Amino acid sequence: MSQANEPVIEIRGLVNRFGSHVVHEDLDLDICRGEILGVVGGSGTGKSVLLRSIVGLKRPDGGSIRVFGENLQRLAPARRAKVERRFGVLFQRGALFTSLNLQENVALPLIEHVGMPRTDAERLARLKLALAGLPPDAARLNPAELSGGMVKRAALARALALDPEVLFLDEPTAGLDPIGAAAFDRLILTLRDALGFSVFLVTHDLDTLYSSCDRVAVIGDKRILVADTLSVVERTEDSWIREYFHGPRGRAASQAASNPSALHREKR
């Protein structure tokens, strides 16, 4: 297997349940090195539950999750914590600490997990905020002073604080206007290309799928229905997939991706 197709995360036979309600059953999925994998599915199919299982916020009820070749469920707590520090996570609502300014929010993981001196951590935090596309004067702002787009970028800066090898994004463009969402999509692509991390991207945004993702995984019937390039996913014989990708919004997103110059002219 080439390095480009090397899985950094391997999920086999995953089971997740809440009481008697089974969310995932016998779910298999790989996330490959350097790819952007989009994860879609209908409401209640467990997209965010899957993300939380991988990053260690929910213990699976069965199956295995191997990360960088190691089975997370079998690792001692200290070793598992070390592996999980190679992740960066951007939650849907940002999850910034409201009592801290942006510089302090981004510096906190560096101080807590790396033991970096505060002065150095805050200097590096300012660099991460710039990397996420925020101006220098944003460092002293509190989350309550930010627009929705700035919250997403600040949360992204914090997710990048420890130089992750895998970045997890949960509905990163939710609540953004189309221009802001497109700008965020371009930023993720630019950072992936520059830094080489893998991206696990939960989204409902068809424009994001067509503009950013190397592969798309569709969750349905408690498992992965298909995980492949968009051209393969679009041809999959499943009623939800057909309705999702071949409805009016899906056709518009596909046409925009195949003819971005026309979309640019239309927005002007």
HUZIWO-V301386 format. One line per field, one symbol per residue. phi: phi as a letter, one per 40 degrees, with the letter a starting at -180 (. if undefined). Layout:
phi = ???
This chain:
phi = .cccbcccbbbbgcbbabgccccbafcbabbccgcbbcbbicdgcgccccdccccgcbcccagbbbbfgbcdcbccdcccccccccbbbbcdcgfccccbccdcdccdcccccbgcddccccccccccccccgccdccdcccdccccdccdcccccdcccdcfccbbbbbfcbcgccdccccccdccccccdccbgccbbbcabccccdccbccbbbbcafgaccaaacdccdccccacccccccbcdccccccccccaccccccccc
